[in-house]
Amino acid sequence: DTGVSQDPRHKITKRGQNVTFRCDPISEHNRLYWYRQTLGQGPEFLTYFQNEAQLEKSRLLSDRFSAERPKGSFSTLEIQRTEQGDSAMYLCASSVSGLAGANVLTFGAGSRLTVL
Amino acid sequence: AQSVTQLGSHVSVSEGALVLLRCNYSSSVPPYLFWYVQYPNQGLQLLLKYTSAATLVKGINGFEAEFKKSETSFHLTKPSAHMSDAAEYFCAVSGLNTGGFKTIFGAGTRLFVKA
């Protein structure tokens, strides 16, 4: 078990470009979460999957953001037409189904996005 | 909706002193509460969790937290700070009232430990 892997760790892009982040969760975990973290703030929930189904999306997730988990394993988060306000650390976490609501999240190291 | 408030964005203690990081939650149903720690250049990791069993919860590295329903608090303590405790600490809440299974995090408290 190698934990939750995220790629790339750092991405610098120009405003207007598209970027894609990948997350590989712990293999036994059926839930996968995306969060965004900016300096001095806690992680903000973006979306989560149970297996391949995307069950919830935050209002923070504009139409430029899309996430997929096609086979219930890895997930991708794509940001189209990036804006400077998208600069943040994008965190992926996974968990197993268990006591309702008592998810213990295992986080990846994050993908840092800088939009110039 | 559930939420958490962490009092104090920065806390500074001397090595060997008591660590107290404050967290208050808002929930209309019994919550599940967590403390996560983020060391520099590392991902968040679970420190401890409360899931409606014992109200005093012990975690890793000598940390513990007490769930107090009457005060809607879940403060994190450690009797004696070590230099290696310097990190950012996040209080978090989850449960059916957050809407499904998502976890909501506080803004974090950065702990500084002075030699």
HADDOCK unambig.tbl for C-alpha pairs under 7 A between the chains (distance, minus, plus):
assign (segid A and resid 41 and name CA) (segid B and resid 107 and name CA) 4.61 0.50 0.50
assign (segid A and resid 41 and name CA) (segid B and resid 108 and name CA) 6.46 0.50 0.50
assign (segid A and resid 42 and name CA) (segid B and resid 90 and name CA) 6.91 0.50 0.50
assign (segid A and resid 42 and name CA) (segid B and resid 105 and name CA) 5.71 0.50 0.50
assign (segid A and resid 42 and name CA) (segid B and resid 106 and name CA) 5.52 0.50 0.50
assign (segid A and resid 42 and name CA) (segid B and resid 107 and name CA) 4.17 0.50 0.50
assign (segid A and resid 42 and name CA) (segid B and resid 108 and name CA) 5.61 0.50 0.50
assign (segid A and resid 43 and name CA) (segid B and resid 105 and name CA) 6.05 0.50 0.50
assign (segid A and resid 45 and name CA) (segid B and resid 104 and name CA) 6.94 0.50 0.50
assign (segid A and resid 100 and name CA) (segid B and resid 95 and name CA) 6.86 0.50 0.50
assign (segid A and resid 101 and name CA) (segid B and resid 94 and name CA) 5.59 0.50 0.50
assign (segid A and resid 101 and name CA) (segid B and resid 95 and name CA) 3.95 0.50 0.50
assign (segid A and resid 101 and name CA) (segid B and resid 96 and name CA) 5.71 0.50 0.50
assign (segid A and resid 101 and name CA) (segid B and resid 101 and name CA) 4.96 0.50 0.50
assign (segid A and resid 102 and name CA) (segid B and resid 32 and name CA) 5.86 0.50 0.50
assign (segid A and resid 102 and name CA) (segid B and resid 51 and name CA) 6.65 0.50 0.50
assign (segid A and resid 102 and name CA) (segid B and resid 94 and name CA) 6.48 0.50 0.50
assign (segid A and resid 102 and name CA) (segid B and resid 95 and name CA) 6.44 0.50 0.50
assign (segid A and resid 106 and name CA) (segid B and resid 45 and name CA) 6.66 0.50 0.50
assign (segid A and resid 107 and name CA) (segid B and resid 43 and name CA) 5.84 0.50 0.50
assign (segid A and resid 107 and name CA) (segid B and resid 44 and name CA) 5.79 0.50 0.50
assign (segid A and resid 107 and name CA) (segid B and resid 45 and name CA) 6.77 0.50 0.50
assign (segid A and resid 108 and name CA) (segid B and resid 43 and name CA) 5.62 0.50 0.50
assign (segid A and resid 109 and name CA) (segid B and resid 42 and name CA) 5.66 0.50 0.50
assign (segid A and resid 109 and name CA) (segid B and resid 43 and name CA) 4.22 0.50 0.50
assign (segid A and resid 110 and name CA) (segid B and resid 43 and name CA) 6.81 0.50 0.50
